[in-house]
């Protein structure tokens, strides 16, 4: 079952996070994870992503909207319904979501990725859904470090 929650307004970065600011967190997280950014314009239905998201999903990056058929073809058929449901819930209920699903790789194997998204207001429109996506670690016990 897909779980959603409202955007966390109760988190104040700084003192409550031991001095870590949001840019520090993004920098730290992206040191160890390929982090891609994406958005969906609710009024037009067009989806956009950065180069890293295209790489994670395994299609060629280009400026402009992503083809829905191309995007959908990369998602495991058993996972496609919950992926679409999460986007619909965010658009209708103005909520946030986190989901793990499988994406087709070259060689006809699948990998797990994690996708987080939230609805965001956009003046004079129905808003947009914005989010991040990243590869799941191959094993829960993987240890990586950088000097």
C-alpha positions as CSV (number, residue, x, y, z in Angstrom):
1,X,0.0,0.0,0.0
2,X,1.3,3.4,-0.9
3,X,1.8,5.7,2.1
4,X,1.7,9.4,1.8
5,X,2.0,12.3,4.3
6,X,1.8,16.0,4.2
7,X,5.0,18.0,3.6
8,X,7.0,18.4,6.8
9,X,6.7,22.0,7.9
10,X,7.9,21.1,11.4
11,X,11.5,20.5,10.4
12,X,13.6,23.6,11.1
13,X,17.1,23.0,9.6
14,X,19.9,24.4,11.8
15,X,19.7,24.1,15.6
16,X,17.4,21.0,15.6
17,X,19.6,19.2,13.1
18,X,22.9,19.7,14.9
19,X,23.8,22.7,12.7
20,X,23.3,20.8,9.4
21,X,21.6,22.9,6.8
22,X,19.6,21.6,3.9
23,X,22.4,22.3,1.3
24,X,24.8,20.4,3.6
25,X,22.4,17.4,3.6
26,X,22.0,17.4,-0.1
27,X,25.8,17.6,-0.6
28,X,26.4,14.8,1.8
29,X,23.6,12.6,0.4
30,X,24.7,13.1,-3.2
31,X,28.3,12.2,-2.4
32,X,27.2,8.6,-1.9
33,X,24.1,8.5,-4.2
34,X,23.4,9.4,-7.8
35,X,20.7,12.0,-7.1
36,X,18.3,13.1,-9.9
37,X,15.7,15.8,-9.9
38,X,12.4,15.8,-11.7
39,X,9.0,17.6,-12.0
40,X,5.6,17.2,-13.5
41,X,3.5,20.1,-14.6
42,X,0.0,19.2,-13.5
43,X,-1.9,21.4,-16.0
44,X,0.0,20.1,-19.1
45,X,0.9,16.7,-17.8
46,X,4.4,17.2,-19.1
47,X,7.3,15.6,-17.2
48,X,10.8,17.0,-17.0
49,X,14.1,15.7,-15.5
50,X,17.7,16.4,-15.2
51,X,20.5,14.3,-16.8
52,X,21.0,12.2,-13.7
53,X,17.4,11.2,-13.6
54,X,17.5,10.1,-17.2
55,X,20.7,8.1,-16.4
56,X,19.0,6.4,-13.4
57,X,16.0,5.5,-15.6
58,X,18.1,4.4,-18.5
59,X,17.0,6.8,-21.3
60,X,18.8,9.5,-23.2
61,X,18.5,13.0,-21.7
62,X,17.1,15.8,-23.8
63,X,15.7,19.3,-23.1
64,X,12.0,19.4,-22.9
65,X,9.3,17.0,-21.8
66,X,9.9,13.3,-21.3
67,X,7.8,11.0,-23.4
68,X,5.3,9.2,-21.0
69,X,5.5,6.0,-23.1
70,X,9.3,6.0,-22.9
71,X,9.3,6.6,-19.2
72,X,6.6,4.0,-18.5
73,X,8.4,1.3,-20.5
74,X,11.4,1.6,-18.1
75,X,9.3,0.8,-15.0
76,X,8.6,-2.9,-14.0
77,X,5.0,-3.7,-15.1
78,X,4.1,-4.8,-11.5
79,X,5.3,-1.4,-10.2
80,X,3.8,0.9,-12.8
81,X,0.4,1.2,-11.1
82,X,1.7,2.4,-7.7
83,X,4.1,4.8,-9.5
84,X,1.1,6.4,-11.3
85,X,-1.0,6.3,-8.2
86,X,1.6,8.2,-6.2
87,X,1.7,11.0,-8.8
88,X,-2.1,11.2,-8.9
89,X,-2.4,11.3,-5.1
90,X,0.2,14.1,-4.9
91,X,-1.6,16.1,-7.5
92,X,-5.1,15.7,-6.0
93,X,-4.4,15.5,-2.3
94,X,-1.4,17.9,-2.3
95,X,0.7,15.4,-0.4
96,X,4.2,13.9,-0.4
97,X,5.2,10.3,-1.2
98,X,8.1,7.9,-1.1
99,X,8.2,4.8,-3.2
100,X,10.7,2.1,-4.1
101,X,10.2,0.5,-7.5
102,X,12.1,-1.4,-10.2
103,X,13.6,0.1,-13.3
104,X,14.7,-1.7,-16.4
105,X,18.5,-1.7,-17.0
106,X,20.4,-2.5,-20.2
107,X,20.5,-6.3,-20.4
108,X,16.9,-6.8,-19.4
109,X,17.5,-6.9,-15.7
110,X,15.9,-4.6,-13.1
111,X,17.4,-2.4,-10.4
112,X,15.6,-0.9,-7.4
113,X,15.4,2.9,-7.1
114,X,13.8,5.2,-4.5
115,X,11.6,8.1,-5.6
116,X,10.4,10.9,-3.4
117,X,8.0,13.6,-4.5
118,X,5.6,16.3,-3.3
119,X,3.0,18.7,-4.7
120,X,4.1,22.3,-5.0
121,X,2.0,25.4,-5.6
122,X,2.7,27.3,-8.8
123,X,0.8,30.6,-9.3
124,X,-2.2,30.6,-11.7
125,X,-1.9,26.8,-12.3
126,X,-2.8,23.5,-10.7
127,X,0.7,23.3,-9.4
128,X,3.4,20.8,-10.0
129,X,4.9,17.6,-8.5
130,X,8.6,17.9,-7.8
131,X,10.9,15.2,-6.5
132,X,14.2,13.4,-6.4
133,X,15.2,9.9,-7.4
134,X,18.2,7.8,-6.4
135,X,19.5,4.2,-6.8
136,X,19.1,1.9,-3.9
137,X,22.3,0.5,-2.5
138,X,23.1,-2.9,-3.8
139,X,23.3,-4.3,-0.3
140,X,22.2,-2.9,3.0
141,X,25.7,-3.6,4.3
142,X,27.6,-1.7,1.6
143,X,30.1,0.7,3.2
144,X,31.5,3.6,1.2
145,X,33.8,6.3,2.3
146,X,35.4,9.3,0.8
147,X,38.4,11.2,2.1
